[in-house]
Amino acid sequence: MATLDGHPGRSNEDFVGVVPNGAVLVDGAGVPNAGHLCRHGVAWYAHRLGGALLAALPQEPERPLAAILTDAITTITDLHRDSCEVTNASSPFAAVAILRAGPDRVEHLVLGDACAVLAMRDGSLLVTEDRREAEVMGRFEGRLAAAPEGGEAYRAVLDEMRACRNAPGGYWVAKDDPVAAAHGFTGSAAAQEVASAALLSNGAARLVVPFAVADWAEVMTVLDTAGPAALIERVRAEETRREYATDDATAVHCTAFQGR
């Protein structure tokens, strides 16, 4: 696994960790300079949520991943419910990707703009992405571009856009409402059929989306042959070539499954 911060002057707001039967990636997000809403910050939220999820995987190997995520969101929200404005739309939130390998099945869950990729032994790929946030953002791009940045009209569009978070017809992320966990995308495959698997933050998946200079098969080839750090290096090189703003980039690559 590898992670690289992408925001000068800010802590890496991603979390990644592994246990013998799984892996967890959390991509934290929030509004900069929002310490008046949450004194802990985005990195704190992402790392606490990731730690809770990682601890649960070996303890609850049969429990549905959505149920594990539900409890983790509740637990971490309760840690700062009394000290922070956890329900404010601009308080910390996160995308989550979970992989769990059992004796017979490899399961995954994706909530928010992270992704999971399973490379099968027959050469096929099982790719799970959550594109809902990007689709919602696309609906507001024109109006944001037309409004003077920082003005009242601009803030009104931002507020409307943020109201789509964890709401029907919008998109879902880990935040203060545990109901969001039920809106994640899940999947599984027979363990003996999985050759390798990866969890990627959106910052590490940019070669595919939005740059479109590689497909998922090429991404998995890079991971299989050179590893996550090499993939992130390629992302950074493409960002530099395009003069594109960097983001925290995190990837975990798994190759050992009990079903082999």
C-alpha positions as CSV (number, residue, x, y, z in Angstrom):
1,M,0.0,0.0,0.0
2,A,1.1,3.6,-0.6
3,T,-0.3,7.1,0.1
4,L,1.0,10.5,-0.8
5,D,-0.4,13.9,0.4
6,G,-1.5,16.3,-2.3
7,H,-2.3,19.5,-0.5
8,P,0.6,21.7,0.5
9,G,0.3,22.9,4.1
10,R,-2.4,20.3,5.0
11,S,-2.2,16.8,6.5
12,N,-2.9,13.8,4.4
13,E,-6.6,13.2,4.8
14,D,-6.6,9.6,3.5
15,F,-6.3,6.5,5.6
16,V,-5.3,3.0,4.5
17,G,-4.6,-0.1,6.5
18,V,-4.7,-3.9,6.3
19,V,-5.4,-6.8,8.6
20,P,-5.0,-10.5,7.7
21,N,-8.5,-10.8,6.2
22,G,-9.0,-7.4,4.6
23,A,-8.1,-3.8,3.8
24,V,-9.7,-0.4,4.4
25,L,-9.2,2.9,2.5
26,V,-10.9,6.1,3.7
27,D,-10.6,9.3,1.7
28,G,-11.5,12.2,4.0
29,A,-13.0,15.4,2.7
30,G,-14.4,18.7,4.0
31,V,-14.2,22.4,3.7
32,P,-10.8,24.0,4.4
33,N,-10.6,26.3,7.4
34,A,-13.8,24.8,9.0
35,G,-12.3,24.4,12.4
36,H,-15.3,26.3,13.9
37,L,-17.5,23.4,12.8
38,C,-15.2,20.5,13.9
39,R,-12.2,21.2,16.0
40,H,-10.8,17.7,15.1
41,G,-10.6,18.1,11.4
42,V,-10.9,15.9,8.3
43,A,-7.7,13.8,8.9
44,W,-8.9,13.0,12.4
45,Y,-12.3,11.8,11.1
46,A,-10.8,9.7,8.3
47,H,-8.3,8.0,10.5
48,R,-10.7,7.3,13.3
49,L,-13.3,5.9,10.9
50,G,-10.7,3.8,9.1
51,G,-9.3,2.4,12.4
52,A,-12.8,1.4,13.6
53,L,-13.5,-0.4,10.3
54,L,-10.1,-2.1,10.3
55,A,-10.6,-3.4,13.8
56,A,-14.0,-4.8,13.0
57,L,-13.0,-6.9,10.0
58,P,-11.3,-9.7,11.9
59,Q,-13.8,-9.5,14.8
60,E,-16.9,-9.8,12.6
61,P,-15.8,-11.9,9.6
62,E,-19.4,-12.9,8.7
63,R,-21.2,-9.6,9.3
64,P,-22.4,-7.6,6.3
65,L,-19.9,-4.9,5.4
66,A,-22.7,-2.3,5.3
67,A,-23.6,-3.2,8.9
68,I,-19.9,-2.8,10.0
69,L,-19.8,0.6,8.3
70,T,-23.1,1.6,9.9
71,D,-21.6,1.0,13.4
72,A,-18.3,2.7,12.6
73,I,-20.1,5.9,11.4
74,T,-22.2,5.9,14.6
75,T,-19.2,5.3,16.8
76,I,-17.0,8.0,15.3
77,T,-19.8,10.5,15.2
78,D,-20.6,9.9,18.8
79,L,-16.9,10.7,19.7
80,H,-17.4,14.4,18.7
81,R,-21.2,14.9,18.6
82,D,-21.1,17.0,21.7
83,S,-18.1,19.2,20.7
84,C,-18.6,19.7,17.0
85,E,-21.4,20.6,14.5
86,V,-21.4,17.1,13.0
87,T,-24.7,17.6,11.1
88,N,-23.4,20.8,9.3
89,A,-23.0,20.1,5.6
90,S,-19.4,21.4,5.7
91,S,-18.3,19.2,8.6
92,P,-15.8,16.3,7.8
93,F,-17.0,13.4,5.7
94,A,-15.3,10.6,3.7
95,A,-15.4,8.1,0.9
96,V,-14.9,4.5,2.0
97,A,-13.7,1.3,0.3
98,I,-13.5,-2.0,2.2
99,L,-12.2,-5.4,1.0
100,R,-12.7,-8.5,3.1
101,A,-11.3,-12.0,2.1
102,G,-12.9,-15.1,3.6
103,P,-12.3,-18.8,3.0
104,D,-14.7,-18.8,0.1
105,R,-15.5,-15.2,-0.9
106,V,-13.8,-11.9,-1.5
107,E,-16.3,-9.1,-0.6
108,H,-16.0,-5.4,-1.1
109,L,-18.0,-2.2,-0.4
110,V,-17.6,1.3,-1.9
111,L,-19.3,4.4,-0.6
112,G,-18.3,7.8,-2.1
113,D,-15.8,8.5,-4.8
114,A,-13.3,5.7,-4.1
115,C,-13.2,2.4,-6.1
116,A,-12.5,-1.3,-5.8
117,V,-11.1,-3.4,-8.6
118,L,-10.9,-7.2,-8.5
119,A,-8.8,-8.9,-11.2
120,M,-10.1,-12.3,-11.9
121,R,-8.0,-15.3,-13.0
122,D,-9.8,-15.5,-16.3
123,G,-8.6,-12.1,-17.2
124,S,-11.8,-10.2,-16.5
125,L,-12.2,-7.3,-14.0
126,L,-14.9,-6.5,-11.5
127,V,-14.8,-2.8,-11.0
128,T,-17.0,-1.0,-8.5
129,E,-17.1,2.8,-8.6
130,D,-19.5,5.3,-7.0
131,R,-19.9,8.1,-9.6
132,R,-22.9,9.7,-7.9
133,E,-20.9,12.6,-6.4
134,A,-19.3,13.5,-9.8
135,E,-22.7,13.4,-11.4
136,V,-24.2,15.7,-8.9
137,M,-21.2,18.1,-9.2
138,G,-21.7,18.1,-12.9
139,R,-25.2,19.4,-12.5
140,F,-23.9,22.5,-10.7
141,E,-20.8,23.3,-12.7
142,G,-22.4,25.7,-15.1
143,R,-24.1,27.7,-12.3
144,L,-20.9,27.9,-10.3
145,A,-18.9,29.1,-13.2
146,A,-21.5,31.8,-14.0
147,A,-21.6,33.2,-10.4
148,P,-18.8,35.5,-9.1
149,E,-16.6,33.3,-6.8
150,G,-17.1,34.2,-3.2
151,G,-20.3,36.2,-3.8
152,E,-23.7,35.6,-2.4
153,A,-25.0,33.8,-5.5
154,Y,-21.9,31.6,-5.5
155,R,-22.4,30.6,-1.9
156,A,-26.1,29.9,-2.5
157,V,-25.2,27.4,-5.3
158,L,-22.6,25.8,-3.0
159,D,-25.2,25.4,-0.3
160,E,-27.6,23.8,-2.7
161,M,-25.0,21.5,-4.0
162,R,-23.9,20.4,-0.4
163,A,-27.6,19.8,0.4
164,C,-27.4,16.9,-2.1
165,R,-25.0,15.1,0.2
166,N,-26.6,12.1,2.0
167,A,-30.0,12.9,0.5
168,P,-32.3,11.0,-1.9
169,G,-31.4,11.8,-5.5
170,G,-28.0,13.0,-4.5
171,Y,-24.9,11.1,-3.3
172,W,-23.9,9.3,-0.2
173,V,-20.7,9.4,1.9
174,A,-19.7,8.5,5.5
175,K,-20.4,11.4,7.7
176,D,-22.8,11.7,10.7
177,D,-25.8,9.7,9.3
178,P,-25.2,5.9,9.6
179,V,-28.1,5.4,7.1
180,A,-25.6,6.3,4.4
181,A,-23.9,2.9,4.8
182,A,-26.9,1.2,3.2
183,H,-26.4,3.2,0.0
184,G,-22.9,1.8,-0.6
185,F,-22.2,-0.4,-3.6
186,T,-21.3,-4.0,-2.7
187,G,-20.0,-7.1,-4.5
188,S,-18.2,-10.4,-4.1
189,A,-16.5,-13.1,-6.0
190,A,-15.3,-16.6,-5.3
191,A,-11.9,-16.4,-3.6
192,Q,-10.3,-19.0,-5.8
193,E,-11.3,-16.9,-8.9
194,V,-9.6,-13.7,-7.7
195,A,-6.0,-13.1,-8.7
196,S,-5.5,-9.7,-7.1
197,A,-7.6,-6.7,-5.8
198,A,-7.1,-3.0,-5.3
199,L,-8.7,-0.2,-3.4
200,L,-8.1,3.3,-4.7
201,S,-8.9,6.8,-3.6
202,N,-10.1,9.1,-6.4
203,G,-6.7,10.8,-6.3
204,A,-5.0,7.5,-7.1
205,A,-7.5,6.6,-9.9
206,R,-7.0,9.7,-12.0
207,L,-5.2,7.8,-14.9
208,V,-8.7,6.4,-15.6
209,V,-11.0,9.2,-14.4
210,P,-10.7,12.0,-15.3
211,F,-7.5,11.8,-17.4
212,A,-8.5,8.7,-19.5
213,V,-4.9,7.9,-20.3
214,A,-5.2,4.3,-19.0
215,D,-8.0,1.7,-18.4
216,W,-8.5,-0.4,-15.3
217,A,-6.6,-3.3,-16.8
218,E,-3.5,-1.1,-17.2
219,V,-3.9,0.2,-13.7
220,M,-4.0,-3.4,-12.3
221,T,-1.0,-4.3,-14.5
222,V,1.0,-1.4,-12.9
223,L,-0.1,-2.6,-9.4
224,D,0.7,-6.2,-10.2
225,T,4.2,-5.5,-11.6
226,A,5.4,-2.3,-9.8
227,G,3.1,-1.7,-6.9
228,P,1.0,1.2,-5.5
229,A,3.8,3.7,-5.2
230,A,4.6,3.4,-8.9
231,L,0.9,4.0,-9.8
232,I,0.8,7.1,-7.7
233,E,4.1,8.3,-9.3
234,R,2.4,8.0,-12.7
235,V,-0.6,9.9,-11.5
236,R,1.7,12.7,-10.2
237,A,3.6,12.8,-13.6
238,E,0.3,13.2,-15.5
239,E,-0.9,15.9,-13.1
240,T,2.4,17.8,-13.7
241,R,2.1,17.4,-17.4
242,R,-1.5,18.8,-17.4
243,E,-0.8,21.4,-14.6
244,Y,-3.6,19.8,-12.7
245,A,-4.1,20.4,-9.0
246,T,-2.9,17.4,-6.9
247,D,-4.9,15.5,-4.4
248,D,-4.1,13.0,-1.7
249,A,-3.6,9.7,-3.5
250,T,-3.8,6.3,-1.8
251,A,-3.8,2.7,-3.1
252,V,-3.7,-0.7,-1.5
253,H,-3.0,-3.8,-3.6
254,C,-3.9,-7.3,-2.3
255,T,-2.7,-10.6,-3.8
256,A,-3.0,-13.3,-1.1
257,F,-6.4,-14.9,-0.8
258,Q,-7.4,-17.9,1.3
259,G,-9.3,-19.5,-1.5
260,R,-6.2,-20.0,-3.6
